[in-house]
Amino acid sequence: RFIKLNISHLDFGTVVQACGYFDHRHKDRGFLLKAEGRSPPRHRDHEHPESPKGNLGKEALEKICKELGCIAFTTNTGRLFVRLPEEIEWIHTPDEDLYELSDSQPPWHHVDINYTLPNENIVFESFSYDVEFSNDVSNDVNLYLCLFGGNMNTGHFYGGLQTNVGCPANLGQCQVSPDFGLIFSRWGPCESADVEASPGSFRECATYEGAFASVRRHLHWKKGKYTVILEKVSEDDNGTWVRYRVRVEDGSFVTVGKLLFRGEKPLRLGRWMYSFIEIYGAKKVYVSDVLPIFKMTLSKMKINGTDIEPATSVSYWKESPLYADVYKELGRTDWHIVVHFGAPFFVSEYPVMRLYS
């Protein structure tokens, strides 16, 4: 049963208005009155202490489930349940004594935050906003905080922060392990000359996710305030060079590098931009107490040095566990977005998809 809601919800000082909730066909399903997604809630109250076991096959999991006194399991992830979550799809196993639950595993695309800029095809000089973390973030999980994305000269780009930025192994550019870092990528034809990596950064020009150019750098981002900055730095016969850098708390700048956006000049920014959160590059099974829990606030968005307050909407994805909660703090009059992440915020009987007013 799908219901459109327009109510006030006091948790986290949130006002609920309009929000999309999508399945894999990108069809807007409106609000759900209860948590009807494909994944059982990931918290320990439902699960056996020895869960998860991984995909051992149905017969092996049935045996383990019975030995441990569990009543349900998930075949593809090996989670073992001591009691059934409410409002979850389930399947009887052949002996009718156990329940098999549907489940999903990473990569998980948790939430999209969509921005509509004031004008179409803005001549691009710079883009920035502030990002503040209220606590440190663990890198036990591959987490991508895409802080900006959109189109310039019809070419798609995005960038932000990751917990485990790795060097492209085939290029032999560095011999360090993946770590906290920054990433900036754009899609389209790529030559090595389209990327300029700053000292300490590394580049990639590849086709495994479609042709793209990317520049990356390690930076242990943690609790504190940062300003992410994209800025036009020069033009040449091939197009426009755009630099990604971050201002850290002491006022200094960490420069990741520059990418060439080929095509017409001046470089123009499309009207729609976005942010998103995802857990990437893993096939592990997670429960809430191993996910990084953090609060992140985005504010002071600027285009070409001018403050803007873009119309903003939020979309949650049905195929991913509902671990992201997006809202506006009541009492603040400036444009801002707050994101809580890492715990099953929507496991109550009547979960609400929150969007700031």
Secondary structure as the mmCIF struct_conf table of DSSP 4:
data_model
#
loop_
_struct_conf.conf_type_id
_struct_conf.id
_struct_conf.beg_label_comp_id
_struct_conf.beg_label_asym_id
_struct_conf.beg_label_seq_id
_struct_conf.end_label_comp_id
_struct_conf.end_label_asym_id
_struct_conf.end_label_seq_id
STRN STRN1 PHE A 2 PHE A 2
STRN STRN2 SER A 8 HIS A 9
TURN_TY1_P TURN_TY1_P1 LEU A 10 LEU A 10
HELX_RH_3T_P HELX_RH_3T_P1 ASP A 11 GLY A 13
STRN STRN3 THR A 14 VAL A 15
STRN STRN4 GLY A 20 PHE A 22
TURN_TY1_P TURN_TY1_P2 HIS A 24 ARG A 25
STRN STRN5 ASP A 28 ASP A 28
STRN STRN6 LEU A 32 LEU A 32
BEND BEND1 LEU A 33 LYS A 34
BEND BEND2 GLY A 37 SER A 39
BEND BEND3 HIS A 43 HIS A 43
TURN_TY1_P TURN_TY1_P3 ARG A 44 HIS A 46
STRN STRN7 GLU A 47 GLU A 47
TURN_TY1_P TURN_TY1_P4 PRO A 49 GLU A 50
HELX_RH_AL_P HELX_RH_AL_P1 LYS A 58 GLU A 67
TURN_TY1_P TURN_TY1_P5 LEU A 68 GLY A 69
BEND BEND4 ILE A 71 ILE A 71
STRN STRN8 ALA A 72 PHE A 73
TURN_TY1_P TURN_TY1_P6 THR A 75 THR A 77
STRN STRN9 LEU A 80 PHE A 81
BEND BEND5 VAL A 82 ARG A 83
HELX_LH_PP_P HELX_LH_PP_P1 LEU A 84 PRO A 85
TURN_TY1_P TURN_TY1_P7 GLU A 86 GLU A 87
STRN STRN10 TRP A 90 HIS A 92
TURN_TY1_P TURN_TY1_P8 PRO A 94 ASP A 95
BEND BEND6 GLU A 96 LEU A 98
STRN STRN11 TYR A 99 LEU A 101
BEND BEND7 PRO A 106 PRO A 107
STRN STRN12 TRP A 108 THR A 116
BEND BEND8 PRO A 118 ASN A 121
STRN STRN13 ILE A 122 VAL A 123
HELX_LH_PP_P HELX_LH_PP_P2 PHE A 124 PHE A 124
BEND BEND9 GLU A 125 GLU A 125
STRN STRN14 SER A 126 PHE A 133
BEND BEND10 SER A 134 ASN A 135
BEND BEND11 ASP A 140 VAL A 141
STRN STRN15 LEU A 143 MET A 152
TURN_TY1_P TURN_TY1_P9 ASN A 153 THR A 154
STRN STRN16 GLY A 155 VAL A 165
HELX_RH_3T_P HELX_RH_3T_P2 ALA A 169 LEU A 171
TURN_TY1_P TURN_TY1_P10 GLY A 172 GLY A 172
STRN STRN17 ASP A 179 TRP A 187
BEND BEND12 GLY A 188 GLY A 188
HELX_RH_3T_P HELX_RH_3T_P3 SER A 192 ASP A 194
STRN STRN18 VAL A 195 ALA A 197
HELX_LH_PP_P HELX_LH_PP_P3 SER A 198 SER A 198
TURN_TY1_P TURN_TY1_P11 PRO A 199 GLY A 200
STRN STRN19 SER A 201 ALA A 206
TURN_TY1_P TURN_TY1_P12 TYR A 208 GLU A 209
BEND BEND13 GLY A 210 ALA A 211
STRN STRN20 PHE A 212 HIS A 218
BEND BEND14 LYS A 223 LYS A 223
STRN STRN21 GLY A 224 ASP A 236
TURN_TY1_P TURN_TY1_P13 ASP A 237 ASN A 238
STRN STRN22 GLY A 239 ARG A 247
TURN_TY1_P TURN_TY1_P14 GLU A 249 ASP A 250
BEND BEND15 GLY A 251 GLY A 251
STRN STRN23 PHE A 253 ARG A 262
BEND BEND16 GLY A 263 PRO A 266
STRN STRN24 ARG A 268 LEU A 269
BEND BEND17 ARG A 271 ARG A 271
STRN STRN25 TRP A 272 ILE A 279
BEND BEND18 GLY A 281 GLY A 281
HELX_RH_3T_P HELX_RH_3T_P4 SER A 288 VAL A 290
BEND BEND19 LEU A 291 LEU A 291
STRN STRN26 PHE A 294 ILE A 303
TURN_TY1_P TURN_TY1_P15 ASN A 304 GLY A 305
STRN STRN27 THR A 306 ASP A 307
STRN STRN28 ALA A 311 TRP A 317
TURN_TY1_P TURN_TY1_P16 LYS A 318 GLU A 319
BEND BEND20 SER A 320 SER A 320
STRN STRN29 ALA A 324 TYR A 327
TURN_TY1_P TURN_TY1_P17 LEU A 330 GLY A 331
BEND BEND21 ASP A 334 ASP A 334
STRN STRN30 HIS A 336 PHE A 341
BEND BEND22 GLY A 342 ALA A 343
TURN_TY1_P TURN_TY1_P18 PHE A 345 PHE A 346
BEND BEND23 SER A 348 TYR A 350
#
